[in-house]
Amino acid sequence: MQQLTVSFGVSVGAMLLGPFTWQSHELTPSRLHEVFLAMAVIPLLSLPGFRFLRPEDGMEISGHRRRGRGD
């Protein structure tokens, strides 16, 4: 699974290099920095979805239970 994730990141990075180097066709370190920054923003796009999670979401999978007041 880890290799798949790494190869996915490399693929997305390569796809983003196209639009970032469209006008100049030069591959410079500053273009790579822009692509890395854009790739860092992609996971941040999922953050608003976490606002809608309830405290009990995922209990069946993790096996954790909420403690009662007397515990």
N, CA, C and O atoms as a GROMACS GRO file, in nm:
protein
  284
    1MET      N    1   0.081  -0.118   0.000
    1MET     CA    2   0.000   0.000   0.000
    1MET      C    3   0.087   0.126   0.000
    1MET      O    4   0.053   0.225  -0.064
    2GLN      N    5   0.199   0.120   0.072
    2GLN     CA    6   0.285   0.237   0.079
    2GLN      C    7   0.346   0.268  -0.057
    2GLN      O    8   0.357   0.385  -0.095
    3GLN      N    9   0.385   0.166  -0.131
    3GLN     CA   10   0.440   0.189  -0.265
    3GLN      C   11   0.336   0.250  -0.357
    3GLN      O   12   0.368   0.336  -0.438
    4LEU      N   13   0.213   0.207  -0.344
    4LEU     CA   14   0.105   0.263  -0.425
    4LEU      C   15   0.085   0.410  -0.393
    4LEU      O   16   0.064   0.490  -0.484
    5THR      N   17   0.091   0.445  -0.267
    5THR     CA   18   0.075   0.584  -0.226
    5THR      C   19   0.189   0.671  -0.279
    5THR      O   20   0.166   0.782  -0.327
    6VAL      N   21   0.310   0.620  -0.270
    6VAL     CA   22   0.425   0.696  -0.321
    6VAL      C   23   0.415   0.714  -0.472
    6VAL      O   24   0.440   0.823  -0.522
    7SER      N   25   0.380   0.609  -0.543
    7SER     CA   26   0.370   0.621  -0.689
    7SER      C   27   0.255   0.714  -0.728
    7SER      O   28   0.264   0.784  -0.829
    8PHE      N   29   0.148   0.716  -0.649
    8PHE     CA   30   0.040   0.810  -0.676
    8PHE      C   31   0.088   0.953  -0.657
    8PHE      O   32   0.055   1.040  -0.738
    9GLY      N   33   0.166   0.979  -0.553
    9GLY     CA   34   0.221   1.113  -0.531
    9GLY      C   35   0.314   1.156  -0.642
    9GLY      O   36   0.312   1.272  -0.683
   10VAL      N   37   0.396   1.065  -0.690
   10VAL     CA   38   0.487   1.097  -0.800
   10VAL      C   39   0.406   1.128  -0.926
   10VAL      O   40   0.440   1.220  -1.001
   11SER      N   41   0.302   1.052  -0.950
   11SER     CA   42   0.218   1.073  -1.069
   11SER      C   43   0.147   1.208  -1.063
   11SER      O   44   0.143   1.281  -1.162
   12VAL      N   45   0.092   1.241  -0.948
   12VAL     CA   46   0.023   1.370  -0.934
   12VAL      C   47   0.124   1.484  -0.949
   12VAL      O   48   0.094   1.585  -1.013
   13GLY      N   49   0.241   1.469  -0.891
   13GLY     CA   50   0.344   1.571  -0.906
   13GLY      C   51   0.385   1.592  -1.051
   13GLY      O   52   0.403   1.705  -1.095
   14ALA      N   53   0.399   1.482  -1.124
   14ALA     CA   54   0.435   1.493  -1.266
   14ALA      C   55   0.323   1.559  -1.346
   14ALA      O   56   0.349   1.637  -1.437
   15MET      N   57   0.198   1.527  -1.311
   15MET     CA   58   0.086   1.589  -1.382
   15MET      C   59   0.078   1.739  -1.352
   15MET      O   60   0.042   1.818  -1.439
   16LEU      N   61   0.111   1.777  -1.230
   16LEU     CA   62   0.107   1.919  -1.196
   16LEU      C   63   0.222   1.998  -1.257
   16LEU      O   64   0.212   2.119  -1.275
   17LEU      N   65   0.331   1.932  -1.288
   17LEU     CA   66   0.443   2.002  -1.350
   17LEU      C   67   0.405   2.060  -1.486
   17LEU      O   68   0.456   2.165  -1.525
   18GLY      N   69   0.316   1.993  -1.556
   18GLY     CA   70   0.273   2.042  -1.687
   18GLY      C   71   0.215   2.182  -1.682
   18GLY      O   72   0.266   2.272  -1.750
   19PRO      N   73   0.110   2.204  -1.603
   19PRO     CA   74   0.053   2.339  -1.596
   19PRO      C   75   0.149   2.443  -1.536
   19PRO      O   76   0.144   2.560  -1.575
   20PHE      N   77   0.236   2.402  -1.444
   20PHE     CA   78   0.327   2.498  -1.383
   20PHE      C   79   0.441   2.538  -1.476
   20PHE      O   80   0.501   2.645  -1.458
   21THR      N   81   0.473   2.457  -1.575
   21THR     CA   82   0.581   2.490  -1.668
   21THR      C   83   0.526   2.517  -1.808
   21THR      O   84   0.601   2.510  -1.906
   22TRP      N   85   0.399   2.548  -1.818
   22TRP     CA   86   0.334   2.562  -1.948
   22TRP      C   87   0.395   2.674  -2.032
   22TRP      O   88   0.422   2.652  -2.151
   23GLN      N   89   0.417   2.790  -1.976
   23GLN     CA   90   0.465   2.903  -2.056
   23GLN      C   91   0.614   2.899  -2.083
   23GLN      O   92   0.657   2.924  -2.195
   24SER      N   93   0.694   2.868  -1.982
   24SER     CA   94   0.838   2.879  -2.000
   24SER      C   95   0.903   2.748  -2.045
   24SER      O   96   1.011   2.752  -2.103
   25HIS      N   97   0.841   2.636  -2.022
   25HIS     CA   98   0.896   2.503  -2.055
   25HIS      C   99   1.030   2.478  -1.988
   25HIS      O  100   1.108   2.395  -2.034
   26GLU      N  101   1.056   2.551  -1.879
   26GLU     CA  102   1.180   2.531  -1.804
   26GLU      C  103   1.148   2.462  -1.673
   26GLU      O  104   1.054   2.499  -1.602
   27LEU      N  105   1.228   2.363  -1.641
   27LEU     CA  106   1.212   2.291  -1.515
   27LEU      C  107   1.316   2.344  -1.418
   27LEU      O  108   1.432   2.304  -1.423
   28THR      N  109   1.274   2.434  -1.332
   28THR     CA  110   1.365   2.497  -1.236
   28THR      C  111   1.325   2.457  -1.094
   28THR      O  112   1.213   2.410  -1.072
   29PRO      N  113   1.415   2.474  -0.998
   29PRO     CA  114   1.379   2.441  -0.859
   29PRO      C  115   1.257   2.519  -0.809
   29PRO      O  116   1.179   2.467  -0.730
   30SER      N  117   1.240   2.643  -0.854
   30SER     CA  118   1.124   2.720  -0.808
   30SER      C  119   0.994   2.659  -0.860
   30SER      O  120   0.893   2.664  -0.791
   31ARG      N  121   0.995   2.601  -0.979
   31ARG     CA  122   0.876   2.533  -1.031
   31ARG      C  123   0.845   2.409  -0.948
   31ARG      O  124   0.729   2.379  -0.920
   32LEU      N  125   0.950   2.336  -0.907
   32LEU     CA  126   0.928   2.218  -0.823
   32LEU      C  127   0.872   2.259  -0.687
   32LEU      O  128   0.788   2.189  -0.631
   33HIS      N  129   0.919   2.371  -0.633
   33HIS     CA  130   0.866   2.419  -0.506
   33HIS      C  131   0.718   2.452  -0.518
   33HIS      O  132   0.640   2.423  -0.427
   34GLU      N  133   0.680   2.513  -0.629
   34GLU     CA  134   0.539   2.546  -0.651
   34GLU      C  135   0.453   2.420  -0.658
   34GLU      O  136   0.342   2.416  -0.604
   35VAL      N  137   0.506   2.317  -0.723
   35VAL     CA  138   0.433   2.191  -0.734
   35VAL      C  139   0.421   2.124  -0.597
   35VAL      O  140   0.315   2.072  -0.562
   36PHE      N  141   0.528   2.125  -0.519
   36PHE     CA  142   0.522   2.066  -0.384
   36PHE      C  143   0.421   2.140  -0.296
   36PHE      O  144   0.349   2.077  -0.218
   37LEU      N  145   0.416   2.271  -0.309
   37LEU     CA  146   0.318   2.349  -0.233
   37LEU      C  147   0.176   2.314  -0.277
   37LEU      O  148   0.087   2.300  -0.193
   38ALA      N  149   0.155   2.300  -0.407
   38ALA     CA  150   0.022   2.263  -0.457
   38ALA      C  151  -0.017   2.124  -0.409
   38ALA      O  152  -0.134   2.100  -0.377
   39MET      N  153   0.079   2.034  -0.403
   39MET     CA  154   0.049   1.899  -0.355
   39MET      C  155   0.020   1.898  -0.205
   39MET      O  156  -0.054   1.812  -0.157
   40ALA      N  157   0.076   1.992  -0.131
   40ALA     CA  158   0.047   2.001   0.012
   40ALA      C  159  -0.093   2.054   0.036
   40ALA      O  160  -0.153   2.026   0.140
   41VAL      N  161  -0.147   2.130  -0.058
   41VAL     CA  162  -0.282   2.186  -0.044
   41VAL      C  163  -0.388   2.079  -0.070
   41VAL      O  164  -0.497   2.087  -0.014
   42ILE      N  165  -0.358   1.982  -0.152
   42ILE     CA  166  -0.458   1.880  -0.189
   42ILE      C  167  -0.515   1.809  -0.066
   42ILE      O  168  -0.637   1.800  -0.056
   43PRO      N  169  -0.434   1.758   0.028
   43PRO     CA  170  -0.495   1.695   0.146
   43PRO      C  171  -0.572   1.792   0.234
   43PRO      O  172  -0.665   1.753   0.303
   44LEU      N  173  -0.533   1.919   0.232
   44LEU     CA  174  -0.603   2.018   0.313
   44LEU      C  175  -0.747   2.039   0.267
   44LEU      O  176  -0.832   2.085   0.343
   45LEU      N  177  -0.774   2.006   0.141
   45LEU     CA  178  -0.909   2.021   0.089
   45LEU      C  179  -1.009   1.928   0.157
   45LEU      O  180  -1.129   1.952   0.152
   46SER      N  181  -0.960   1.823   0.221
   46SER     CA  182  -1.050   1.729   0.289
   46SER      C  183  -1.085   1.772   0.431
   46SER      O  184  -1.174   1.714   0.492
   47LEU      N  185  -1.017   1.871   0.484
   47LEU     CA  186  -1.040   1.912   0.623
   47LEU      C  187  -1.184   1.956   0.653
   47LEU      O  188  -1.234   1.920   0.760
   48PRO      N  189  -1.252   2.029   0.567
   48PRO     CA  190  -1.390   2.066   0.601
   48PRO      C  191  -1.482   1.946   0.624
   48PRO      O  192  -1.577   1.957   0.701
   49GLY      N  193  -1.456   1.835   0.562
   49GLY     CA  194  -1.538   1.717   0.582
   49GLY      C  195  -1.529   1.660   0.722
   49GLY      O  196  -1.623   1.596   0.768
   50PHE      N  197  -1.418   1.684   0.791
   50PHE     CA  198  -1.402   1.634   0.927
   50PHE      C  199  -1.489   1.710   1.028
   50PHE      O  200  -1.513   1.660   1.138
   51ARG      N  201  -1.536   1.828   0.991
   51ARG     CA  202  -1.623   1.903   1.082
   51ARG      C  203  -1.755   1.832   1.108
   51ARG      O  204  -1.818   1.853   1.211
   52PHE      N  205  -1.796   1.749   1.015
   52PHE     CA  206  -1.926   1.683   1.025
   52PHE      C  207  -1.919   1.548   1.096
   52PHE      O  208  -2.022   1.481   1.111
   53LEU      N  209  -1.802   1.506   1.140
   53LEU     CA  210  -1.789   1.379   1.211
   53LEU      C  211  -1.840   1.394   1.355
   53LEU      O  212  -1.816   1.495   1.421
   54ARG      N  213  -1.909   1.294   1.400
   54ARG     CA  214  -1.957   1.290   1.538
   54ARG      C  215  -1.857   1.212   1.623
   54ARG      O  216  -1.778   1.135   1.570
   55PRO      N  217  -1.859   1.231   1.754
   55PRO     CA  218  -1.764   1.159   1.840
   55PRO      C  219  -1.776   1.007   1.830
   55PRO      O  220  -1.677   0.937   1.849
   56GLU      N  221  -1.894   0.956   1.800
   56GLU     CA  222  -1.912   0.810   1.794
   56GLU      C  223  -1.883   0.752   1.656
   56GLU      O  224  -1.889   0.630   1.639
   57ASP      N  225  -1.852   0.834   1.559
   57ASP     CA  226  -1.819   0.782   1.426
   57ASP      C  227  -1.690   0.701   1.431
   57ASP      O  228  -1.590   0.746   1.486
   58GLY      N  229  -1.692   0.583   1.375
   58GLY     CA  230  -1.574   0.498   1.369
   58GLY      C  231  -1.558   0.404   1.487
   58GLY      O  232  -1.460   0.330   1.493
   59MET      N  233  -1.652   0.405   1.580
   59MET     CA  234  -1.639   0.318   1.697
   59MET      C  235  -1.638   0.170   1.662
   59MET      O  236  -1.565   0.092   1.723
   60GLU      N  237  -1.719   0.131   1.566
   60GLU     CA  238  -1.726  -0.010   1.530
   60GLU      C  239  -1.595  -0.060   1.472
   60GLU      O  240  -1.556  -0.175   1.496
   61ILE      N  241  -1.528   0.023   1.398
   61ILE     CA  242  -1.403  -0.020   1.335
   61ILE      C  243  -1.288  -0.016   1.434
   61ILE      O  244  -1.207  -0.108   1.438
   62SER      N  245  -1.279   0.090   1.514
   62SER     CA  246  -1.166   0.103   1.607
   62SER      C  247  -1.182   0.017   1.730
   62SER      O  248  -1.083  -0.023   1.791
   63GLY      N  249  -1.307  -0.013   1.769
   63GLY     CA  250  -1.330  -0.092   1.889
   63GLY      C  251  -1.330  -0.008   2.016
   63GLY      O  252  -1.349  -0.062   2.125
   64HIS      N  253  -1.311   0.123   2.005
   64HIS     CA  254  -1.312   0.210   2.121
   64HIS      C  255  -1.456   0.241   2.158
   64HIS      O  256  -1.544   0.249   2.072
   65ARG      N  257  -1.478   0.258   2.285
   65ARG     CA  258  -1.609   0.297   2.337
   65ARG      C  259  -1.592   0.423   2.420
   65ARG      O  260  -1.489   0.443   2.484
   66ARG      N  261  -1.694   0.505   2.419
   66ARG     CA  262  -1.693   0.625   2.503
   66ARG      C  263  -1.716   0.584   2.647
   66ARG      O  264  -1.796   0.496   2.676
   67ARG      N  265  -1.646   0.648   2.736
   67ARG     CA  266  -1.664   0.620   2.879
   67ARG      C  267  -1.789   0.690   2.929
   67ARG      O  268  -1.822   0.801   2.887
   68GLY      N  269  -1.856   0.623   3.018
   68GLY     CA  270  -1.971   0.684   3.082
   68GLY      C  271  -1.926   0.778   3.192
   68GLY      O  272  -1.807   0.786   3.222
   69ARG      N  273  -2.018   0.848   3.251
   69ARG     CA  274  -1.982   0.943   3.358
   69ARG      C  275  -1.928   0.873   3.481
   69ARG      O  276  -1.846   0.931   3.552
   70GLY      N  277  -1.973   0.752   3.509
   70GLY     CA  278  -1.929   0.682   3.630
   70GLY      C  279  -1.802   0.601   3.611
   70GLY      O  280  -1.752   0.544   3.708
   71ASP      N  281  -1.746   0.595   3.490
   71ASP     CA  282  -1.628   0.513   3.465
   71ASP      C  283  -1.500   0.582   3.501
   71ASP      O  284  -1.392   0.525   3.485
   0.00000   0.00000   0.00000
